[in-house]
């Protein structure tokens, strides 16, 4: 099954090892940035590619890199 487009708050919190309330704060901030570019956003969720680009400087997630892109 293909990976989902959006990350939910619990996945963001786990990935960054932060609390859920802080993950909500980060998602709100990233969604505000996306809104300025004209994107439609969903509260409590963030585009997976955008998330990895913002935090790791890449559009691919770390799990894909660890598996050789598989």
N, C-alpha and C positions, 0 to 999 in steps of 0.2 A: 504494500500500500504506500502511496506517495505521502510524503510528509505534509502536514497541514500548513496552510499559508500563514495563519496567525498563531502567535504564542499567547497563552493566557497568563494571568498574573502569577499563578503558582509555579508555572514553568520558568518565568523570568526570575522569580525569587530563588528558585533552586539553582538555576544556571549561574547567577551572580552571588549566591550564598548570602542573601539579604532577607530581611523580614518582608512579609506580604504587604504591610502598609507602605514600606519604602519602595517596593516593586510597583505598587499603584502610582506612587509619586513619579517614578521614572517613566512609566508608561504614559502618564498624563503629559509630561514634558515632551516626550518624543512625539506623541499624537498632536500636540500643539505645533510642533515643527512641521509635521506632515500636512496639517491643515493649511499652513501658510503657503504651501506649494499647490494647494487646490485639491489635495487628496481627501477622500471621505474616510473617517476613522470610526472605530468602534470602541467605546469605553471599556477599559479593562483588558484590551487586547492590542497587540502590536504586530505589525508585519514582520515576519521572521527574518527576511532578507535585510530589511532596514535595521532591525535590532543588531544583527551580526555585523553589519557595516559600521554602525555607531560604536559598538563596544570592542570589536576586534579588527576593525579596518578592512574587513573583507565581506563579500556577499555570500560566502559559503560558511556553513556552521562548522564548528570544531569536530563534531562527530563524523562528518563526511571526510574531513581532512585526515582524521585518525584512521579511517577505513580505506584510505587511498582513493577517496572520491566515489566510493560505492554507495 
